[in-house]
Amino acid sequence: MKKGIFIAFEGIDGSGKSTQIQLLMKKMEEKAQRCYQTCEPSSGPIGSLTRQILTGRIKTDNRVIAAMFAADRLDHLLNDVDGVVPKLEDGIHIICDRYYFSSYAYHSVDVPMEWVIKTNEESAKILRPDLTIFIDISAGEAMDRITKNRFHTELFEKESRLQKVRDNYFKAFELLKEEKVLVVDGTLKSEEISALIWQAVEPLLENNK
Ligand code: TYD
């Protein structure tokens, strides 16, 4: 039985997820909550392999890529060294930087979304986020931020691609109405975004007592 709450952060590259994750972790810890921060691709063996796709070191068919992210996700949930599910059962709250909506949004640029959703069906069955927080910025804004802050761009970091990824996020939110999703305007001030997120998360913590 799950006891901790599970929050997934989503957004196109450069959306400011990392900053908001730090701020939320801090607020939760101030409330003396036991929290753990993690990400996908995971830091496990399948996640490391998957990251080599992002850098272009491994090249393979788009369906294989989507399946690798799905395999990493299941391993991230279930492995008994640092798996998410055992931690939740221990009463630890988890904040995850990207979860299955990333797969729906990114891989559906190349393969049908229905197939990606089906490939991740087992993860969705095992663990649906108590809340998915989508930090929304336009593809143009994302490109400005990415080119300012980084020395290299990864596979998905092209404006037209990011535009499709953003569209796919909204298509997936529309398709999967049973999911709890908070969309926040990522162009607001950092403190404003953080306050909106806290407004949604605090009641979840209260109800979980
Ligand atoms: P990462 O370097 O972790 O950066 P970010 O801060 O943007 O999350 O990159 C993760 C990349 O992996 C990002 O471009 C989205 C992509 N991705 C997928 O394509 N499918 C997935 O299922 C996940 C979790 C991520």
Residues whose N, C-alpha, C, O or C-beta is under 5 A from the ligand:
A	BS01	TYD	D13 G14 E40 P41 F69 R98 Y99 S102 S103 Y106 F156
